[in-house]
Amino acid sequence: MATVAAERETGKNFGWQVALAGMGINLALGILYTWSTISKGVPGAWKWSEADKSWPYAIACLVFSLVMVPAGRLQDKIGPRLVATLGGILVGVGMVLAGMTQSPLGYILGFGLLAGAGIGFGYASATPPAVKWFPPAKTGMVAGIVVSGFGLASAYASPLAKWLIGWVGLGKTVMVLGIAFLVVVVGLAQLLRAPSTPLTFGARPAPNGAAPVKKENFTPSEMLRTWQFYLLWFLYACGAGAGLMVIAKLAAIASAQAGLELGFLLVAVLALGNGAGRVAAGVLSDKLGRRLTLAVCFVFQAVLVVLLSRATAGSPLAAVPVLALVSALIGANYGANLSLFPSVTKDYYGLKNFGMNYGLVFTAWGAGGFMLSLLAGKVYDHYKTFTFAFYCSVALLIVAALATAALKPPHHMEASGPSAG
């Protein structure tokens, strides 16, 4: 049985406290996934096109992913508490400012830039400290639990947003949610902490001498010199982009394609799958391996997107129970990416620089979401159908599934013992 060789802070393991606080922070930051419901609530008098409705979400995804790099480095250096607190403040301020406007530009600045940056700071501070408290055999499970909050968020936030929009209007709804999430994120941020010294779980001491051993901790520059990073980046962009495209447009897809005005319900169902898929994929990958789990998720997601593309009015696939099931499974396969890729990053490149290393990998999430969600909006404005965007994402998912066959850990050797310096 694995034992902890290093001394923990005050003799206590804060692992579950940190993991649950991180999950709670993500439950608030997951407001990003309610954009489908928020954009559906934009009054017709505002005269936004479908492309206008895509921009705040697309910018938020892009900024979120780019901010993950400096945010990851900051939390590696000064700890997760202050970085997550900054994230909560930015999300709250950004949403309040967005709620005071009626223009796409106002929402791009408030929701896209400020809230997107805040989500990046908060999200970057949740997973790294949690996985540092647990042994490697539980990495997938713990990462899945922490990020499940982000996926589950719209299960409550989407119906809440729809109800608030009907009661007080879109602007006040966005402001109320911003204030609430500021309080929640800043409060829970105070519970985050990383071990003061690295924890070892049954690890054997390195032998004396200078015999080469496998390098366990890569600096960001060393990681960028491995081809595995670029393959991981491509896989992440494909898997995340397909899911984010559907999340951004699910309410519009249900209305325009299937003739259903139950988009908020489908968003909530997708959120349940999103959260559950993160935990399930994390646990499964601990048992079966990350590569096989990734390949299965990519193939399954491609099949599901094809089914969604055929869910037109009058089709059996457009029946509410069937469409809800497809939405939940799309959410689960998308959510799997958010537990698998941090786990792979930790496995391949170590814990010491995990925050910034995963931040660099995570830029793929933003790039994929930015490109495919914008593509879906522009395609619909031109053709009044999402079909072309659907099949672009299917093609990318198939290529990604095939590319997982090449995925393997980097072989970087370094000297052990006194001469390792």
DACOR-V160759 format. One record per helix or strand. SS is the DSSP state (2 for helix, 1 for strand). FROM is the first residue (numbers start at 0). LEN is the number of residues. If there is no record, write none. Layout:
BEGIN
[[SS FROM LEN] [SS FROM LEN]]
END
This chain:
BEGIN
[[1 3 1] [2 8 3] [2 14 26] [2 43 3] [2 49 29] [2 79 20] [2 103 21] [2 126 5] [2 135 33] [2 169 20] [1 200 1] [1 211 3] [2 219 5] [2 226 30] [2 262 26] [2 289 20] [2 315 3] [2 319 30] [2 353 30] [2 386 20] [1 412 3] [2 417 3]]
END
